[in-house]
Each structure stands twice: as C-alpha cells, then as structure tokens.
Amino acid sequence: MKPTVFIHTNDNQLVGALVSQHSLSRNSARPESFEVRIIRYEDYPFFRAREGQSFLRDGGWRRWDSEDLQSFTPLRFMPPALMGYAGRALVIDPDVFAAGDVTAALERDMGGKAILCVPRPGHNGRADYLATSVMLLDCAKLGHWQVERDFNAMFEGKRDYVQWIDLGLERRETIGLLEPEWNDFDHLDARTKLLHNTKRRTQPWKTGLPVDYTIRPAKLGGHPASWIKFAKQKLLGETRGRDHYERHPDPNQEKFFLDLLRECVAEGKITRDLLKEHMAKNYIRHDILKLLDAARPLAAE
C-alpha cells in the first residue's frame, strides 16, 4: 500500500483542495511513490444528520452548522480507517499547499510515534497547542480513531470537540513533533515545505467575499499571544467589525496560489466552469478569472 496524502474538505473549500492536490504532485521528485485523495464532508451523511443539533465544544454547547467554512475538521481523523488501519498517511487541510517535496515527510522515521504534527504555542490560548491541520499518521497505531462514533459522542456530551481536535484525548507519549516548515502558518520562504494559509480572513482565493464563518471569542490562556488576541477583541470589537475577507498581506503567497491555480486550469484539473459555479456560490473571489488570466507560470523546478 502506497503512503497516501488525504486532503479533507467541504464543497466550500473544494477549489483550494484541488489546488493543494496539484501542488503535492507538481513539487515532488517522485509523485508516483504516493497517492493523493480528497475526502469530502458531503460524502458522509452522518455529519449532515446532526444539522442544527447541539454538540459539546470547549465545555459549552454549540449548534452544528454544515455550512460553516470548517465543518470538515472531524475528517482529520478519517484516514486510518480509509487505509484499513495500516500504512502511512499524511492528512492536511484544503488550505495547505506544497512548496517542497512531501515525500520527505511521508518517508521519515516516526520514532515509534503514532502521530507527528507541528506545535503552535499560544494558539487558542494554550502554550502546548498542537496543530492537527497537518498530521503524519502511522495508521496501524490508530485503531481507536472511529470518526462516526466519535462525532456522535460530541452530541451526547461524551466527547468535547476541542479536546478531540487538539489531540487532548491522545496519550502524549504517542505524539511527536514536525518541524515548523511542514505546517508553515501564512509564512512562505525557501524553507517552507507546506504553506498553510490558515488565517481564514486573508485566504487568497476569498478576497472581497462576505465572511462565512463564526469568529470564536478569544480566551485568556497561558501564552502572551492569547492575551494580545483577547485585548484586540475587547478593545477593537474584532468578533464583529470587519465582515469581508481581506487581501493577504504577503503578495508572494497570493501569487503562489494563483500560479498554481493557473496550472490546474491549463492542465484541465479545474475547469473555468467550476470556477464560475463557485464564484456564484461565493466560495471563491469574483475576480478570480481576471487574476487567473493575468498570472504568470511558476518557474520550472
């Protein structure tokens, strides 16, 4: 069984997922050595069956909304089952794009760990936060990951979403760390292997669109970054405030995405009709075709 990269998404972020899929093969010296699969929220009816119901999140109750931009996040835990609980898998968000060769991650020594991921100190107010948006998995060690059962447990008050997503329910000794370049948060330089356009408000394919996700209130935690975020929300009203996606502050990251998208269209991996359809649904920015026509090809590797 080949190692497999799983890109989990919903239809809202499908264009990003298709561009991500292209970037993985494009920037690998041996793309034939691994597979890439896109797994869609819409293909698993048990998610939508809970529409409008309350689930446990961070000690309180929230309403499940299938239309939320990130409704796909429980799919992060699906790859072991899809691999038959065997082999090596890498699972990534649909806003993660390969700038380097992913085979270096897929073939690395995991040191006996079940999970490798990048730490993100201060995120969500936690000094020990682990980012599950990119995870390298030894699927044979994750037989306890059963997504439908675990998803339903949130609605029964038996499982907290935050503990699940943050790996708080895993034994810490089974988790190892990846270098920051394997989940580079809105940062692109020569070291970046996987670029993650994680700041939703500035995702390059959504500039100018109405915001379609819930801004979670900041909480004071054990890291100075959480204090800064909390203060901004209290003083500037950032939980309400701006209601449209903004341009990414780094033009190179916007160009990186647009150039990859241009290649996808040129190779028939994404059609202009699909882009028009997603523009009409407000999934991607309305000037995408104009920008696409103006973009220049990426330099050959």
C-alpha positions as CSV (number, residue, x, y, z in Angstrom):
1,M,0.0,0.0,0.0
2,K,1.4,3.4,-1.0
3,P,1.6,6.2,1.5
4,T,-1.3,8.5,1.0
5,V,-1.9,12.2,1.4
6,F,-5.5,12.9,2.4
7,I,-6.9,16.4,1.8
8,H,-10.1,16.8,3.8
9,T,-12.6,19.5,2.7
10,N,-16.2,20.5,2.1
11,D,-17.5,21.9,-1.1
12,N,-16.9,25.5,0.1
13,Q,-13.1,24.8,0.1
14,L,-13.0,22.4,-2.8
15,V,-11.1,24.6,-5.2
16,G,-8.4,25.0,-2.5
17,A,-8.3,21.2,-2.1
18,L,-7.9,20.7,-5.9
19,V,-5.0,23.2,-6.0
20,S,-3.5,21.5,-3.0
21,Q,-3.7,18.2,-4.7
22,H,-1.9,19.6,-7.8
23,S,0.8,21.2,-5.7
24,L,1.7,17.9,-4.0
25,S,2.5,16.1,-7.2
26,R,3.9,19.1,-9.0
27,N,6.5,19.7,-6.4
28,S,7.6,16.1,-5.8
29,A,10.5,14.4,-7.5
30,R,8.7,11.1,-7.1
31,P,4.9,11.7,-7.3
32,E,4.4,8.1,-8.3
33,S,5.6,7.0,-4.8
34,F,2.4,8.2,-3.1
35,E,-1.3,8.7,-3.7
36,V,-3.4,11.8,-3.0
37,R,-7.0,11.5,-2.1
38,I,-9.6,14.3,-1.4
39,I,-12.2,13.4,1.2
40,R,-15.3,15.5,1.2
41,Y,-17.7,16.3,4.1
42,E,-20.6,15.9,1.8
43,D,-19.8,12.2,1.2
44,Y,-20.5,11.3,4.8
45,P,-24.3,11.7,5.6
46,F,-23.8,11.2,9.4
47,F,-22.4,14.8,9.5
48,R,-25.5,16.4,8.0
49,A,-27.8,14.2,10.1
50,R,-26.8,16.3,13.1
51,E,-27.6,19.6,11.4
52,G,-28.8,22.2,13.9
53,Q,-28.2,19.9,16.9
54,S,-26.1,21.0,19.9
55,F,-22.6,19.5,20.5
56,L,-20.1,19.9,23.3
57,R,-17.3,22.4,22.5
58,D,-14.8,23.8,25.0
59,G,-17.1,22.9,27.9
60,G,-20.2,24.6,26.4
61,W,-22.8,23.7,23.8
62,R,-22.8,24.9,20.2
63,R,-25.1,24.3,17.2
64,W,-23.7,22.1,14.4
65,D,-23.7,24.1,11.1
66,S,-22.9,22.1,7.9
67,E,-22.4,25.4,6.0
68,D,-19.7,26.6,8.3
69,L,-16.4,27.1,6.4
70,Q,-14.6,24.5,8.5
71,S,-17.3,21.9,9.0
72,F,-14.9,19.3,7.6
73,T,-12.4,19.3,10.5
74,P,-13.6,15.9,12.0
75,L,-12.5,14.3,8.8
76,R,-8.9,14.8,10.0
77,F,-9.4,11.6,11.9
78,M,-10.8,9.5,9.0
79,P,-7.5,8.4,7.2
80,P,-6.6,5.5,9.4
81,A,-10.0,3.8,8.7
82,L,-9.7,4.6,5.0
83,M,-6.3,3.0,5.0
84,G,-7.6,-0.2,6.7
85,Y,-5.6,0.8,9.8
86,A,-2.3,0.1,8.0
87,G,0.4,2.1,6.4
88,R,1.4,5.7,6.4
89,A,-0.9,8.7,5.8
90,L,-0.5,12.4,5.8
91,V,-3.7,14.4,6.4
92,I,-3.8,18.1,5.5
93,D,-6.4,20.9,5.4
94,P,-7.6,22.2,2.0
95,D,-5.7,25.5,2.5
96,V,-2.3,23.7,2.7
97,F,-0.1,23.8,-0.4
98,A,3.1,22.0,-1.1
99,A,6.1,24.3,-1.7
100,G,8.5,21.4,-1.2
101,D,8.6,17.7,-1.7
102,V,6.2,15.9,0.5
103,T,7.9,12.5,0.1
104,A,10.5,13.7,2.7
105,A,7.6,13.7,5.3
106,L,6.0,10.5,4.1
107,E,9.2,8.5,4.3
108,R,10.6,9.9,7.5
109,D,11.3,7.9,10.6
110,M,8.5,8.5,13.0
111,G,10.4,7.2,16.0
112,G,7.7,4.8,17.0
113,K,5.1,7.6,17.4
114,A,1.6,7.3,16.1
115,I,1.2,11.0,15.2
116,L,3.6,13.7,14.1
117,C,2.4,17.3,14.0
118,V,3.7,20.9,14.4
119,P,3.3,22.7,17.8
120,R,1.8,26.2,17.7
121,P,2.4,27.8,21.1
122,G,-0.2,30.4,22.1
123,H,-2.9,29.4,19.6
124,N,-6.3,29.3,21.2
125,G,-4.7,30.5,24.4
126,R,-2.6,27.3,25.0
127,A,1.1,27.2,25.4
128,D,1.1,23.5,24.4
129,Y,-1.2,23.7,21.4
130,L,-0.7,21.0,18.7
131,A,-1.9,21.8,15.2
132,T,-3.8,18.9,13.7
133,S,-4.3,20.7,10.3
134,V,-1.2,18.7,9.2
135,M,-0.6,15.3,10.7
136,L,1.7,12.4,9.7
137,L,0.0,9.2,10.9
138,D,1.1,5.6,11.5
139,C,-2.4,4.2,10.8
140,A,-1.7,0.8,12.5
141,K,-1.4,2.6,15.8
142,L,-4.7,4.5,15.5
143,G,-7.3,1.8,15.5
144,H,-9.3,3.7,18.2
145,W,-10.0,6.5,15.6
146,Q,-13.6,5.9,14.5
147,V,-15.0,9.1,13.2
148,E,-18.7,8.4,13.1
149,R,-18.8,7.0,16.6
150,D,-16.6,9.8,18.0
151,F,-18.5,12.6,16.1
152,N,-21.8,11.4,17.5
153,A,-20.3,11.3,21.0
154,M,-20.0,15.1,20.9
155,F,-23.8,15.4,20.7
156,E,-24.2,13.0,23.6
157,G,-21.9,15.1,25.8
158,K,-19.3,12.3,26.0
159,R,-16.6,14.0,23.9
160,D,-15.6,17.6,23.7
161,Y,-14.8,18.9,20.2
162,V,-11.8,21.0,21.3
163,Q,-10.2,18.1,23.2
164,W,-10.7,15.9,20.1
165,I,-9.3,18.3,17.6
166,D,-6.4,19.4,19.8
167,L,-5.4,15.7,20.4
168,G,-6.1,16.2,24.1
169,L,-7.6,12.7,24.1
170,E,-4.4,11.0,22.9
171,R,-1.6,9.8,25.1
172,R,1.1,12.5,24.8
173,E,3.8,9.9,24.5
174,T,2.3,8.7,21.2
175,I,2.7,12.2,19.6
176,G,5.9,13.5,18.1
177,L,6.7,16.9,16.6
178,L,7.3,18.0,13.0
179,E,9.5,21.0,12.1
180,P,7.6,24.3,11.5
181,E,8.2,24.2,7.7
182,W,5.8,21.2,7.5
183,N,2.9,23.5,8.5
184,D,4.1,27.0,7.8
185,F,1.3,29.3,9.0
186,D,0.9,32.1,6.5
187,H,4.7,32.2,6.1
188,L,6.5,31.4,2.8
189,D,10.2,31.3,2.3
190,A,12.9,29.0,1.0
191,R,12.5,26.6,3.9
192,T,8.7,26.2,3.6
193,K,7.6,22.7,2.7
194,L,3.8,23.0,3.3
195,L,2.4,26.5,3.2
196,H,-0.8,26.9,5.3
197,N,-3.0,29.9,4.6
198,T,-4.5,29.4,8.0
199,K,-5.8,32.9,8.6
200,R,-9.2,32.5,7.1
201,R,-9.9,36.2,6.7
202,T,-6.9,36.6,4.3
203,Q,-7.1,33.4,2.3
204,P,-6.1,34.5,-1.3
205,W,-9.0,32.8,-3.1
206,K,-11.7,34.6,-1.0
207,T,-10.6,38.3,-1.0
208,G,-13.7,40.6,-1.0
209,L,-16.3,37.9,-0.2
210,P,-18.6,38.2,2.8
211,V,-17.2,36.3,5.8
212,D,-19.0,32.9,6.1
213,Y,-17.5,31.6,9.4
214,T,-18.0,32.2,13.1
215,I,-15.3,34.2,14.8
216,R,-14.8,32.5,18.1
217,P,-14.3,34.7,21.2
218,A,-10.7,34.8,22.4
219,K,-9.9,33.4,25.8
220,L,-7.1,34.2,28.2
221,G,-4.6,31.4,28.3
222,G,-1.1,30.5,29.3
223,H,0.7,32.3,26.4
224,P,1.1,36.0,25.7
225,A,-0.4,35.6,22.2
226,S,-3.7,34.8,23.8
227,W,-3.6,38.0,25.8
228,I,-3.0,40.0,22.7
229,K,-5.9,38.4,20.8
230,F,-8.2,38.8,23.8
231,A,-7.3,42.5,24.1
232,K,-7.9,43.1,20.4
233,Q,-11.3,41.6,20.6
234,K,-12.3,43.6,23.7
235,L,-10.9,46.9,22.6
236,L,-11.4,46.8,18.8
237,G,-14.5,44.5,18.6
238,E,-12.9,42.1,16.2
239,T,-15.5,39.5,16.8
240,R,-17.9,41.7,14.9
241,G,-16.1,44.5,13.0
242,R,-14.9,43.6,9.5
243,D,-17.4,41.5,7.6
244,H,-15.4,40.7,4.4
245,Y,-12.4,38.7,3.5
246,E,-9.3,40.8,3.1
247,R,-6.3,40.7,0.8
248,H,-3.4,38.5,2.1
249,P,-0.7,40.8,3.5
250,D,2.0,38.8,1.6
251,P,1.7,39.3,-2.2
252,N,4.0,36.3,-2.8
253,Q,1.5,34.0,-1.1
254,E,-1.3,35.3,-3.2
255,K,0.8,34.9,-6.4
256,F,1.9,31.4,-5.3
257,F,-1.8,30.3,-5.1
258,L,-2.8,32.0,-8.3
259,D,0.0,30.5,-10.3
260,L,-0.8,27.0,-9.0
261,L,-4.5,27.6,-9.9
262,R,-3.5,28.8,-13.4
263,E,-1.6,25.5,-13.9
264,C,-4.6,23.5,-12.7
265,V,-6.8,25.2,-15.3
266,A,-4.2,24.8,-18.1
267,E,-3.9,21.0,-17.3
268,G,-7.7,20.5,-17.1
269,K,-7.7,19.7,-13.4
270,I,-10.0,22.6,-12.7
271,T,-12.4,24.0,-15.3
272,R,-13.4,27.6,-15.8
273,D,-17.0,26.4,-15.5
274,L,-16.3,25.1,-12.0
275,L,-14.7,28.4,-11.0
276,K,-17.7,30.3,-12.3
277,E,-20.0,28.0,-10.3
278,H,-18.0,28.6,-7.1
279,M,-17.9,32.3,-7.8
280,A,-21.7,32.3,-8.0
281,K,-21.9,30.5,-4.6
282,N,-19.4,33.0,-3.0
283,Y,-16.9,30.2,-2.4
284,I,-14.2,32.0,-4.3
285,R,-13.5,35.6,-5.1
286,H,-15.4,37.2,-8.0
287,D,-12.3,38.5,-9.8
288,I,-10.6,35.1,-9.9
289,L,-10.8,34.6,-13.7
290,K,-9.4,38.1,-14.3
291,L,-6.5,37.4,-12.0
292,L,-6.0,33.9,-13.4
293,D,-5.6,35.3,-16.9
294,A,-3.0,37.8,-15.7
295,A,-1.0,35.3,-13.7
296,R,2.3,34.0,-15.0
297,P,3.5,30.4,-14.7
298,L,5.6,29.3,-11.8
299,A,9.3,28.7,-12.5
300,A,10.1,25.2,-13.5
301,E,11.6,23.1,-10.7
